[in-house]
């Protein structure tokens, strides 16, 4: 058979009908949708994007597994399968020796006799698997859709243009309407551009990746430019010939300039620094001493790097903030607690996605009590805290597979060397920024990077085909081809059904509880709600009718239950009030059976039990568990101080050590406004403890407290108030 005859069947297979292949526009559209949904950080958005990504992988497998990226497909699906097994172990019942201590506390309180779990919030860990699977499935969809250089380059161009235009739109919105974020109101960072996200640091990571993608497009446009004809036209002053396509280069440069401006307006120190390092890495890789795009590209890249540095300098507030704060940052202050949490959960983790329930006992109140740390601001420490030491080999294998592909691309590719260079620079960007922020924990950002990695890996693997690939081009039988692709297809067959089911279930559950969440937000904002609506929502949320363990739904339902109690009142209708107390207590018991490490649920149970009749031993135990779960968070701490004043002197005496610890942290670290609320109706027993603790406060803090509570000011406080004026 002639050489043409041998390669003809391969050409026919590559040009299969479009129905047998996943269009490259599909994964691009999925990522753009994930970004437009504010980074897909809500349960409904995660479920929707996961469902679409899983269906895209199913459709992509119809066309087979690309030979050039078969290794990366196997690695990604293998890592996802391994992590999924670890998640299943964390949510399965285990002996006490492996279970988290919070489950023993639950049994000690007589609330459960079931076996414990490795995860402190198993339902939350199972739901968080959707966030874990999403980037892997988007990566697979990108590999299955881009089967050659042309497919990958076309998808890369579309993704760059789409996200670039989105960044320009967000830049205009920030300039014109800084209080808006896409179609809604901006909840935070109104002085910073946050792209499509709520957090400026995640925005900086995304915009940094976009800068790298635009640099690739600039190098490609410069390489295709007929520079000789352009030079002649400029020298002679004549019209530009048709071969000189200057518009793509100019448009890309303009888009790059606007993107760098947006990056500077994020004022993210870590994001800007990581992007600068990544750009330098990319320039260094393109400037190696081998045949490549040529020195002209290097001059352009160097000029762009200088322009980016100039624009970064044009953001003086970022530089001033970095100079003023230095290492005086809550993230640095919390590092000791994060390391202790990682040490205590090193073997099997404390539950993927359960960081918000794991970390509170390790939180140092000296670093601040405001807010809830639901993420570690360190990708690596959060991975170890959630998944244990098994997270590290997964990280090394995944990162090593990407680095190996990029190394091969830098060695084998010539005219398309900018793609693997950008891929390796992007890996450096997310790895460096992950040391101080949580960008990859945001589903939309993770999906964006996954597709970026898939497209750059596909182009990096475009030369030097494997022996199997050469055999296939020569006419390998379909049976042999199936043996090579069967592991990927079978592994996907195990992973994709749960992804599709959980994605659909997450969407349905989020939609069914949308009114409950909206009502809870209205109540938290101090808005009035019709009592009939409260009753209807409370009836639907009782554990007998809604057995969900979603933490956001449980907290929203608790807000509705307590609002119903306030509306009813004990004196108006004692029977109805007692019924609502019983219903609220059943809900809290169910919530603790789902998340026994939630300090707010322990506190609410203590309050409800005290409303039905106070028992000193029970209250002392419940308050001890409440402090153990969340000793230094503002809202639970303020609530515990209020509750201590409602308890009898006998109960306070029984739990004296816990009460002293709570009052000591409150006096030292809570804002004065919270202390006024907490100590306004203080009991004599609590007042005696406060008077004992006040002299031990620092001089400045004593002065502030003396001004806020003149009735508590003894001789020590009056003296310190005269010496140190309050700020």
Secondary structure, DSSP 4 states (H G I P E B T S, - for coil): --HHHHHHHHHHHHT--GGGS--HHHHHHHHHHHHHTTTT-SHHHHHHHHHHHHHHHHHHHHT---STTHHHHHHHHHHHHHHHHHHHHHHSEE-TTTS-HHHHHHHHTTS--S-EESSSSHHHHHHHHHHHHHHHHHHHHHHHH--SHHHHHHHHHHHHHHHHHHHHHHHHHHHH-TTEETTEE--S-TTS--TTSSSHHHHHHHHHHHHHHHHHHHHHHHHHS-HHHHHHHHHHT-PPPTT---HHHHHHHHHHHHHHHHHHHHT-HHHHHHHHHHHHHHHHHHTSSSSSS-HHHHHHHHHHHHHHHHHHHT-HHHHHHHHHHTT-SHHHHTHHHHHHHHHHTTTT-S-TT-HHHHSGGG--GGG---S---S-S-HHHHHHHHH-THHHHHHHHHHHHHHHHHHHHHHH-STTHHHHHHHHHHHHHHHHHTTT--GGGSHHHHHHHHHHHHHHHHHHTSSS--HHHHHHHTT--HHHHHHHHHHHHHHHHHHHHHHHHHHHHHHHHHHHTHHHHHHHHHHHTT----HHHHHHHHHHHSTTT-----HHHHHHHHHHHHHHHHHH-TTT-HHHHHHHHHHHHHHHHHHHHH-TT-HHHHHHHHHHHHHT---HHHHHHHHHHHHHH-TT-HHHHHHHHHHHHHS-HHHHHHTHHHHHHHHHHHHHHS-HHHHHHHHTT--HHHHHHHHHHHTTS-HHHHHHHHHH-GGG--HHHHHHHHHS---
